[in-house]
Amino acid sequence: MDAGRDAGGDVLELALAAERLGLTKEALRKRVKRGTVKSYMADGRRYVVLDTPPGIGQPGRDAGSTPGADVARLQAEVDKLTALLTEVTGERDYLRQAHAAALTRIPQLPEKAESLTPRPWWRRVLGLS
């Protein structure tokens, strides 16, 4: 009874079910323990019942979609993303130009760091340099 068909869905051994679901065996055991996955023991082995709703066997498809509709939907999404990429690229170029222009308007800092350090208050009050 390695793999079979049950009224509720596919029946697989725990290790095979974990592989199909993309989980570790330990993670699937925890789900069985919590009761979120149906399972039963037979011949000293744990079997997991995988519920498979209609359309699950074909990844990326809805139950009622056709390949032509999928292509049209994906093409529309590609067109939308291409337009968005063009817009964002234009904004990026504008911001780069604005940044470069702002940098040219900022006065250059003096070479000597001493001119940046303020005089102590008592030198200013006494008029000392």
N, C-alpha and C positions, 0 to 999 in steps of 0.2 A: 504494500500500500504506500509506495513512495510518493507518487503523485496521482491524484484522482480528481473526480468531479463530485461535488456535493451540491445539494439544493441551494446552499448559501453562497457558493463560489468555488474557487480552486482550493484544493487541499494539498499542502506541501509540508514536508518535514521542516522543522524550525530553521535549520541552517539554510535550506534552499529558499524558504520564504524571506529570511533576512536578506539574502543576496538579491532577491527580486525586488524587495522594497528599498534596497540601498541602505540598510541598517546593519549594525553589528548584531551578533547573536544575543549579546547581553542586553542591548537596547530592546530587542524584540521580546526577550524574556520578561523584562520589566513591564512592557505593555500588556503581555499576557497576564502577569501577576496583578496589574491594576484593573484588568478586565476590559481594556479598550480594544483588544484583538481577541476574536474567538479562537479557541483551541481545544484540543482534547488529547488524552493519552491513550495509546493503543500499542500493544506489544512492547511496552517499556520505552516508547518514543513519544515525543511531543509533536503533534501535527497541528498546523495552523490553517484556519479557514480564511482565505483572502476573498473579500467581497469585491467583485469586479463589475461596476456599473457599465451600462452600454457606452461604447465609444472609448473606453479606457485602453483597449488594446492598440489603438492608433494614437500615438503621442501627438499633441499639438492640434488635434481635431475635436470639434464639438460633435455631438451625436448626429446632428442633422446636416453637417456641412459637406460640401463637395470639394474635390481638388481644385476646380476652377475658381470657386468662391474663395478658397484659401489663398490662391495666387493673387487674386484681385485685392484681397484684404491686405496681404503682405506688401504688394506693390504700392498701395495707397499709403501704408505706414512708411515705406522707404521714401516716397515722395515727400511726406510730411517731415521726416527727419532730415532729409537733404535740404529742404527750405530752412529748417531751424538751424542747421549747421552753417548755411550761408549767412544767415542773419547774425549769428554769434561771431562768425569770423569777421564780418564787417564791423561789429561793435569792438572786437578786440583790436583791429587795425586802427580804428578811431582813437581808442584809449591809448594805444602806443604812441600815436602822433601827438596827442594832447600831453602825455607825460614828457615826451622829448621837448616839446615847446615850453613846458613849465620849467624844465631843468635849465634851459637856456636863459630864462628870465631871472633865475635865482642868482644873486651876486655870489661870486666866488669867495670862499673863506680866505682870510689872510694866511700867509705862510707860517708866521710865527704864532705859536700857541700862547705865548705870554700876553699878546694883545687881547686874547680872549678872556683872560682871567681878570676879574674886577679888582680894583684897588680896595684895600681894607677901608672901612668907614672912617677910622681915625686919621688915615693919610689924606682922605678927601677933606675932612674937617680942618685939619691943620695945614692944608695946602701943600703937603709933601707929595713928591712923585713916587 
